[in-house]
Amino acid sequence: MSVHKPSPHDAAALHVTGQARYVDDIPLPGNAVHLAFGLSSIARGRITAMALDKVRQAPGVIAVLTAADLPGANDVSPSIHDEPLLSDGDVHYAGQPLFLVVADSHLAARKAARLGEVTYEEEPPVLTIEDALEKDWRFEDGPRIYTKGDVDAALAAAPHRLSGRIEMGGQEHFYLEGQAALALPQEGGDMVVHSSTQHPTEIQHKVADALNMPMHAVRVETRRMGGGFGGKESQGNALAVACAVAAQLTGRPAKMRYDRDDDMTITGKRHDFRIDYTVGHDAEGRILAVDFTQYTRCGWAQDLSLPVADRAMLHADNAYLLPNARITSHRLRTNMASATAFRGFGGPQGMVGIERVMDHLAHDLGIDPVELRRRNYYRAAPLAETGKPETTPPTPGNKLDPGDVASRGATQVSSGLGAAKRFGGEFSPAQPAEDSNTTPYHMEVTDFILHEMTDSLLERADYASRKAAITEWNASNDRLKKGIAFSPVKFGISFTLTHLNQAGALVHVYQDGSVHMNHGGTEMGQGLFQKVAQVAASRFGLPLDAIKITATDTGKVPNTSATAASSGSDLNGMAVKAACDTIRDRMAECLAELHQVQPAEVVFAEGEVRVGTEVMPFARAAQIAYENRVSLSATGFYKTPEVAWDRIAGKGRPFFYFAYGAAITEVVIDTLTGENRILRTDILHDAGASLNPALDIRQVEGGYVQGAGWLTTEELWWDDAGHLRTHAPSTYKIPACSDRPDIFNVALWEGENRAETIYRSKAVGEPPFMLGISAHLALSDACAACGPAFPDLQAPATAEEVLRAVKRAQA
């Protein structure tokens, strides 16, 4: 089989030779136009006048559009239609698009966009958590609260209590390829859109609304992105809609791309959070009750803030069994770019809260932080019978093999692209007993494997002796202090809006035996296409080079979900498998009839087909099927079973399964300057029965570095007027190659998914990001070596913040 084997990214050679084609590389017709937005210079107010004559008269300008010139819906929101493409008169953040310039070149459009003369009736912007609370600026009425047990009574009865606060900043996606779109007008008013997007169907939907056309008149194609990380789930809507409107207006191809400064100014970031906590515990550090209050700045429009904040609540427990828990979430509206999806989708922020609690508690009690965590883990999953990944080529007689759950346990699928994304519908499941192994949202944890993973990692990383050596080092070094920390990850896999847990695929087998594969997932560098191609190759018993991977296309697979929530391989792998199996079974039935054998005696393996005692090349089998008028094309469909979620009540099963991981990080700090380095990182990550270990290990490495960057170097800063001042690489520090650990040991846990996923694999896109939390905890440990007090290290732990934490520890 092709699955469970390391193989390079399908476009690796194209990437390193520069031949990989992105939106900005698509050759343009000579009459193409280029677009740029004119942006607001204030954060809050109302436009009183907008003089655009200088813009219209600028060299190369073809047209200038305002909201009044738009032919259809002035909306690019992914949720509640509260985000106009161009300002309707109100200004909500500095950098908001006010007008659209159409010009004959990218440079001409950008230069002209700076010439607009706009006057405002300015108001003081609402920027801080305190300001938003004072004005009651929020999304949803009042805070959302999830509760398990009797928190107040348990806190009152607890022998010990602890309180604190952790603040964490947002994060710029900093995808290497910026936002880009290209619209090509077609006959009859139809539109083809090339977009750098994680969600082609949403682009199709928004463009159709903007042009007053049905969705069948718009086709969206995405071959690849140069990175996404959630920043291209909804943020590409504005560019695609602008291009389509300009193309319809001019009858000419229209292209738009943001330069890096504009990209960082206009688009949303990861949500920043403040989390207050009160914990009741016993003398051994076992948590009896915890009360979290989460505050998040959502920006000016809703975007995806509600489901992001929901997922932060859903991961407030991380790996720990909390017998009594209350999580209160305030979703605050502020005058800045709307925060949006980012790898982990709120999960990282929720996990940072509970990991801070664990470290604070360990420091107060003088208990080793790893031991304290283990005392609070969920109970280990009992051994259970699970299906095994296939070890022999599939046959038509094994239609319900362990990888095949396309027809089992279906959930109700609702239609429409409607209001909010990743939200759950009404659901009233039978709840497990409160004293069982349940999360704060009342889902039973049945697959917990972190006990054995923790033991394995501690041994692999030689944690005990290294911690002792660090203690000795710190005792004899006044200026440089080292720290070491461990952090686990339990991350839920599925969209929490149940109807998004579906995927489609289209597969063709040609008469020469070659295979054409298409599905609804998008490739943003993560290797999704290669993994799904491995599935197709395994179902047909073919080598990978027989499978042609083609661009994601709404004209081939409709009504797709975003490639997000770490669901790409799970959903699309199953959909492709279903399509391949349909074709394979048709071929087998044809060959079996011709050779007078049973279909179960037709075996596809190693590029050949064995029919009874006869063996023929797959290409010959395809030719025979074609000549016997057998359809060699099929669609596939999959919907995740067993998931259902009531987000209002905070109860249900929002996740099909959990992915696990654990990391140990060692750092050193300079106590005089706050400068620091990551010296070594050891990771053990659970990818189930990995579809492609090489790709998965690289995802773990990249996720860790990105997560560590979020909590250490990446600082977003707005001035008092609401202007983002960290809007370029010169002012915003992402991790560089030199920032990665000098010693970086990454291994995959040997196991398989207990849930019936594609070949028993697990999602690996988002979960490794949270492993970077260990870097922040290690820096806190180093700061704690400077004095007796808890250092209260906040995030990001820049050099300045590390220095402040050192001073707090010494106080």
Salt bridges, closest charged atoms under 4 A:
ASP10 OD1 - HIS9 ND1 3.52
ASP10 OD2 - ARG223 NH2 3.53
ASP24 OD1 - LYS255 NZ 2.41
ASP24 OD2 - ARG257 NE 3.51
ASP53 OD1 - ARG56 NH1 3.90
ASP75 OD2 - HIS81 ND1 3.11
ASP75 OD2 - LYS206 NZ 2.59
ASP90 OD1 - ARG46 NH1 2.57
GLU117 OE2 - LYS54 NZ 2.69
GLU123 OE1 - ARG44 NH2 3.26
GLU130 OE2 - ARG274 NH1 2.66
ASP136 OD1 - ARG138 NE 2.74
GLU140 OE2 - ARG144 NH2 3.09
GLU140 OE1 - ARG331 NH1 3.02
GLU140 OE2 - ARG647 NH2 3.00
ASP152 OD1 - ARG326 NH2 2.87
GLU172 OE1 - LYS269 NZ 2.62
GLU177 OE1 - LYS232 NZ 2.94
GLU202 OE1 - LYS421 NZ 3.24
ASP209 OD2 - HIS205 NE2 3.78
GLU221 OE1 - ARG219 NH1 3.22
GLU233 OE2 - LYS421 NZ 3.30
GLU233 OE1 - ARG422 NH2 2.93
ASP259 OD1 - HIS106 NE2 2.67
ASP259 OD1 - ARG110 NE 3.21
ASP261 OD2 - HIS727 ND1 2.90
ASP262 OD2 - ARG110 NH2 3.47
ASP262 OD1 - ARG114 NH2 3.23
ASP272 OD2 - ARG297 NH2 2.60
ASP276 OD1 - ARG165 NE 2.62
ASP282 OD2 - ARG286 NH1 3.92
GLU284 OE1 - ARG286 NH1 3.75
ASP291 OD2 - ARG326 NH2 2.83
ASP310 OD1 - ARG331 NH2 2.76
ASP310 OD2 - ARG647 NE 2.59
ASP317 OD2 - LYS490 NZ 3.25
GLU355 OE1 - ARG373 NE 2.76
ASP359 OD1 - ARG373 NH2 3.04
GLU371 OE2 - ARG375 NE 3.12
GLU390 OE1 - ARG539 NH1 2.76
ASP401 OD2 - ARG539 NH2 2.87
ASP404 OD2 - LYS577 NZ 3.46
GLU434 OE2 - HIS442 ND1 3.14
ASP455 OD1 - ARG374 NH1 2.29
GLU523 OE2 - HIS9 NE2 3.06
ASP553 OD2 - ARG219 NH1 2.76
ASP581 OD1 - ARG539 NE 2.85
ASP581 OD2 - LYS577 NZ 2.86
ASP581 OD1 - ARG584 NH1 3.29
ASP585 OD2 - LYS399 NZ 4.00
ASP585 OD1 - ARG584 NH2 3.45
GLU614 OE1 - HIS595 NE2 2.94
GLU642 OE1 - ARG653 NH1 2.55
GLU666 OE1 - ARG466 NH2 2.79
ASP670 OD2 - ARG479 NH2 2.79
ASP682 OD1 - ARG466 NH1 3.23
ASP682 OD1 - ARG680 NE 2.79
ASP686 OD2 - LYS762 NZ 2.56
ASP696 OD1 - LYS531 NZ 2.53
GLU701 OE1 - ARG698 NE 2.89
ASP719 OD1 - HIS723 ND1 3.64
ASP719 OD2 - ARG725 NE 2.83
ASP739 OD2 - LYS733 NZ 2.61
ASP742 OD1 - ARG677 NH2 3.89
GLU752 OE2 - LYS388 NZ 3.96
GLU756 OE2 - ARG408 NH1 2.50
GLU756 OE2 - ARG760 NH2 3.93
ASP792 OD1 - ARG356 NH1 2.86
GLU801 OE1 - ARG804 NE 3.02
GLU801 OE2 - ARG808 NH2 2.63
